[in-house]
Amino acid sequence: MSLVDKLNYYSTRKSFKYGIPFLIMMVAGSFGLQQFSNLRYQYAKKQPVTPEEMKKYGVSMKNRKDVTLESEYDKVKSVDIENWENKRGPRPWEEHEDQPSTAKH
């Protein structure tokens, strides 16, 4: 039996037709997931930015002890949610971005 005859014989088998591509996908997927997990663990080891580094770039951060859940809740409680006005933002295709549109829909 020649090599061509053997390939023709195995190519008609379902295990060869569907099993080999499945195994190849499983092995290739394993290597692909390995690369993604390496990226995850590589960047997970990074330390958060310190306030000193942020000051160096011109960003002022609040002290963690100054911001609490209760203080933020008090700020939100003071907002009047009963009386508000819906303001339409400017669209990129409008000519005058600083003036509200008077077009009717």
Buried (B, 14 or more C-beta within 10 A) or exposed (E): EEEEEEEEEEEEEEEEEEEEEEEEEEEEEEEEEEEEEEEEEEEEEEEEEEEEEEEEEEEEBEEEEEEEEEEEEEEEEEEEEEEEEEEEEEEEEEEEEEEEEEEEE
